[in-house]
Amino acid sequence: MSERTVVVASSVGLHARPASLFSQAAAKTGISITLTSATGRSVNAASILGVLSLGIGHGEEVTLSSDAEGAETALDALVIVLSTDLDRE
């Protein structure tokens, strides 16, 4: 299992536009990736509704994980997405 922990940089957290951009990026990887909040709740990272349901705010730490082939590269790419303030893009 590959894992990455990252702090959410978007100023509004993973809400609306940032959540949409993140879930789209996760879906484009073509592999199953799990997003886990600091509270321990987990969702499919490609599910916009799942991501929104976590209520992740700015500066919160989240964990991305996957046991699929190619997970290392996919998780690294998603860490970059979450480390960017997607509200300023």
C-alpha positions in Angstrom: 0.0 0.0 0.0 1.4 3.4 -1.0 0.5 6.4 1.1 1.1 10.1 1.1 0.2 12.7 3.8 -0.3 16.3 2.7 -1.6 19.5 4.1 -4.5 21.1 2.0 -3.3 24.4 0.7 -6.5 25.8 -0.8 -7.8 28.7 1.2 -11.3 27.3 1.5 -10.2 23.7 1.8 -11.7 21.0 -0.3 -14.9 22.7 -1.1 -16.6 23.5 -4.4 -14.0 24.2 -7.1 -10.9 22.8 -5.3 -12.8 19.6 -4.5 -14.0 19.3 -8.1 -10.5 19.8 -9.5 -9.0 17.3 -7.0 -11.6 14.6 -7.7 -11.2 15.1 -11.4 -7.4 14.7 -11.1 -7.9 11.5 -9.0 -10.3 10.1 -11.6 -7.9 10.8 -14.4 -5.2 8.6 -12.7 -7.4 5.6 -13.6 -6.7 3.8 -10.3 -8.6 3.5 -7.1 -7.3 6.1 -4.5 -8.6 6.6 -1.0 -8.7 10.1 0.6 -8.7 9.9 4.5 -9.3 13.0 6.6 -7.6 13.7 10.0 -10.8 12.4 11.7 -10.2 9.0 10.0 -13.1 9.1 7.6 -12.2 7.7 4.1 -13.8 8.2 0.7 -13.0 7.4 -2.9 -10.8 10.4 -4.0 -12.5 10.4 -7.4 -16.0 11.0 -5.9 -16.8 14.7 -5.7 -19.6 14.0 -3.3 -17.4 11.9 -1.1 -14.7 14.5 -1.0 -17.2 17.3 -0.1 -18.7 15.1 2.6 -15.4 15.1 4.5 -15.6 18.8 5.1 -11.8 19.2 4.8 -10.6 22.8 5.6 -7.6 24.8 4.8 -4.5 23.6 6.5 -5.9 20.2 7.4 -3.8 17.1 6.9 -5.1 14.3 4.7 -3.8 11.0 3.6 -4.0 9.5 0.1 -3.5 5.8 -0.3 -3.7 3.1 -3.0 -2.5 -0.4 -3.5 -2.9 -0.3 -7.3 -0.1 -0.6 -9.8 1.3 2.9 -10.6 0.1 4.3 -7.3 3.4 6.0 -6.4 3.3 8.3 -9.5 -0.5 8.9 -9.1 -0.2 9.8 -5.4 2.8 12.1 -6.1 0.7 14.0 -8.7 -2.2 14.3 -6.3 0.0 15.7 -3.5 1.0 18.5 -5.9 -2.7 19.2 -6.5 -3.5 19.4 -2.8 -0.4 21.4 -2.1 -1.6 24.1 -4.5 -4.0 26.9 -3.6 -6.6 25.9 -6.2 -8.7 29.0 -5.4 -6.0 31.2 -6.9 -5.7 29.2 -10.1 
